Amino acid sequence: MVFAHDTEVALSAAAELVNSAAGPGEQDGLPDVQALNGFLRRWGWTGRHEKSVAELEQIRALRPRLRRFWQMDRNDVVVQVNGLLTEYRALPQLVRHDEWDYHLHATSLEAPLVARMAVEAAMAMVDVIRTDELSRLRVCDMSDCDDVLVDLTRNRSKRYCDLLQQPCRRGGLSVPAEPAVAREERLQRVRSTTNGTSEASASRAPEAGSRSSSAPARPA
């Protein structure tokens, strides 16, 4: 485990939320309140949930702010994290509930959903920054994919999003499936690239000291 379990879950949930934003020619991964309900169930969110269009719009508006964690350098991410924690008046406290041992909550269960989601992502980023592991936050290496990912592998080897595991889904959220031919072409390109990398790596001895750069139950 690279980070504490609750941190890893929070980072993965944030990545899925970011990836739910629509790209060119795509349908939004959170098209309605029902889709948001599904996201919250998958990641075990509890607490206040208004199930309103206004709340949905707040969560959609949060996505580009969280994507910046994957786009900025370390110092700029610190500014972003501090800004979110200040904006939503985070007050970290150790809590224990359900099957979870002590972990941090920084908002009350009655805080607006957008506040709790923003603060949880920001708190997870505190661990990423303090351990200097920002390189584990990546964008998919596939040329026509801009999904973000969190590399939690021990050897920092994850290069692609979940396309290969879930070819009809982006970031775990239901979207209209690609035409079968187009989807297969994308998968073949990923497999070709992956195989080529593996063969090239196998053909040369690793350099001394070299490192590649590279859900869920959760407390809520």
N, C-alpha and C positions, 0 to 999 in steps of 0.2 A: 504494500500500500504506500503510495507516494505521499498523500496527505491524510489527515484524519478523515474518517468515513463521511462525516457530515459535510466536510469541505468538498470532497470528491463528488458527492451527490449534488451539492449546490452548484458546482461548476458544470456538471453534466446537464442539470436542469436549465441553467442559464444558456448553455450552448443550444439546447433544443428550442428554447424560446427564441433565441436570435435567428435560428434557421427556419422558424415558422414564417418569417417575413417573406413576402412574395418577391421573386426575382422576375426578370423580363419574361413575359408570356406565361407566368405561373399564377395559380390561385393562392391567395393568402392561406397559410396553414391554420390561422385562427379566423375563419370567416364569420363565426357567429358565437354567441354565448355558449351554445352547446359544445363547441370545439374547445373553448376555454375550460369548461367543466371537465372535459376529458383529460386535458393537460393537467389540471389540478389533481384529479384522481390518480393519474399515473405516477405523479411525484409526491403523493401523500400529503398535499397541503391541507391544513385545517385552519380554523379561525374564520374571521369575517370574510364573507363572499357575497356580494350583493346580487350577482347574476344579472347584471344590467348591461345595456349597451354602453353606457358611460364608463363603467368599469373596464369593459373590453377595450374601449378606445384608449384608456390609460395604459393598459398592458401593452397594446400595440405600439404606443408612443415610447414605451420604455425600451423596446428592442434595439433601435439604433444607438441608444446610449450604452447599452450593454455590449453591443458589437465593438465599440471603441476599445474595449479591453483587448480585443484581438488585433487592433490596428495601431495602437500607440506604443511608444517606448516606455520603459519602466518609470521614469520620472513623471511622464504625462499620465500614466495610469494611476499613480499615487494621487495626483490632483483630482482625477475623476472619482476615485474611491472616496477621498476625503469630502468631495463635494456631495456625493450621494449620502454619505453618513451624516453630514451636517444638515442637508436639505430635509431628510426624513427623521432627524432628531434621534439617531440611534443611541441606545443606552444598553450596552452589552451586560448580560447577566447570565450566570450559570443556572440552568434549569434541568430537571429530570422528569420525564413523563413517559407513559406507555411503556414500550420495550426499550426505550433509549436511556442510557446512562447520562451523566452530566455532560451538557454541551451548551453552547452559547445561543441565546436568543438576544436580539438587540431591538426588538419591537414587541409590542403587546399583540395578543391574538385579535384584539379589537381594532388595531391599526388598519387603515385601508390596504387592500390587497397589493396595490402597486408599491406602497411603502415597504411592505414586508418582503416582496420579491426583490426590490431594488437593494434593500439593506442586506438581505441574505447573500445576494451575489457579491456585493461590496465586501462583506465580511469574509467570504471565501477568498476574494482577491487579496485581502490582507495576508492570508497564509501564503499565497502565491508570491507576493512581493517580498515578504520577510525571508522566505527560503530561496529567493532569487530563481524561481522556476517559471518565469513568464514565457520561456521558450516552449513550454508544454501547451500553450494556447496557440493553435495553428489554424490556417485555412487549408481546406482540402487541396491536395496537389493536382487533382484532375483539372485539366485546362479550362473546362467549361463549367466548373462547379465552384461556387464561392461560399459553400457551407463552412461553418467553423467547427472545430473539434477540440477536445481536450485529450492530450496524449498522456495516459496514465500507465503506459507500459514501462517496465523497468529499464529497458534499453533505449527508450525514446524513439521507437521505431514506427509509430503510427503516422501514416502519411495521408490516408484517405478518410472521408467521412463514412457514414453507414450505408452508402449506396450499394455496396456488394452484398451486405447482409440483408438490407431491406430495399430492394430495387424499386419498389412502388411507393416508397415513403421518403420524405426528406426530414432528417432529424427526428424521426419517430412520430411525426404528425401526418395525418392522412391528407394527401393531395391527389388530384387526378393523375392516374398513371400515365407515364409516357407511352406513346405508341410502341408496340413490342419491338419493331425493327430498330427504332432509334435507341430504345433502352438497351437492347442487346449490343448495339454498336458501342455505346458508352462503356458497358461492362467489359467488352472485349479490349477496349483501349486501356482500361484500368488493369486488366489481367496481363496484357502485353507489357505494360510499363512495369508492373510488379515483378513479372517473371524475368524481364530483362535486368532489373536491378538485382534480383536474387542471383542470377547467373554471373553477373559482373562481380558481385561481392564474393561469390564462391571461387572465382578464378584468381583472386589475389589474397595474399595473407594480410590480416588486419595489422594496421600500424600500432606500435606500442602506445598505450595510453589514449587511443582514439575513442571518441564517442560520437554517435550520430546525434544531430540536433533535432532534435525534433520538437438496470437502474432501479429499480430503485426502491429502497425504503429510506425515508428521510425524517429528521426531526422538523417540526413545523411550529 
